[in-house]
Amino acid sequence: MARYRRNTAQTVYTGGFSGIDVTEGDGGSFSSSSYMKNFRVTPEHGLKKRSGYRKLIDNVTADSRYAAHIGGADLLVFKNGTALNAVDLADGPAVSLDTHDGAPVGYFTFGGMVYIYGQGFYYAFDGTSFRKLTPYVPKVAVTCPPSGGGTLHESLNLLSDRARLSYSPDGVSMEYILPSYAYSVTSVAEDGSELDASRYSYDPRTCTLTFSEAPAGGVPDSLEVTFRLSDGALSGMPRIGERFCIYGGDRDTRVFAFGAGNTL
């Protein structure tokens, strides 16, 4: 066995392995270890990785898989076609978390949770409970006139299948034009209060939102429209990727995803 001393750039040799030592730090002994999972000690006091495997689940093909230590348990989260599953490696069995459209997913661990993400969806799993998260819905344009356009504001969120616009009503127009990638309108708010869906209708063929009564004018950005992106827009967005890197560890909240072509 050998240990490399970083500060002195020296290699220190020891004759054989002397056992487990859970003392904090190295205790001055280079021949012991505080962590021995998946290793065994040979008769010559050396270390050797254990061989073999254990079957976890029968008759399951995993498109992707991710192992994490969450809540004191070793978990395996995996996707099989359109199904998301998880299994506790200590006692099993596999449990179904949810189903989705079968698109590729990525995984990362942060703050004691496993996050599962893909195009237009976002989940969190703490080892016990599983929930679908609501990603931030960006406001892609502001001060839009009823005829459309406006000032670009935020980029689309790759974790969300929705976006928002804010219009400045003129008090007369009853028809408002949405972007060509707006598939359906999910909500409309006037002066911060959500309108009943009976007060408007949306035609995706012409991207026209029609009100039964013209919204009041005079206040910029007083009308906010939230819409779902079309399938074409979603499929044309860059894929997030299935690899991740957390910037700053648990001290930060930024996660860099990659692995889909040249996108980051």
Buried (B, 14 or more C-beta within 10 A) or exposed (E): BEEEEEEEEEEEEBEEBBEEBEEEEEEEEBBBBEEEEEEEBEEEBEEEEEEEEEEBBEEEEBEBEBEBEBEEEEBBBBBBEEBBBBBBEEEEEBEEBBEBEEBBBBBBBBEEBBBBBBBBBBBBBBBEEBEEEEBEBBBBBBBBBBEBEBEEBBEBBBBBBBBBBBBBBBEEBBEBBBBEBBBEBBBBBBEEEEBEEEEBEBEBEEBBBEBEEBBEBEEEBBBBBBBBBBEEBBEEBEBBBBBBEBEEEEEEEEBEBBBBEEEE
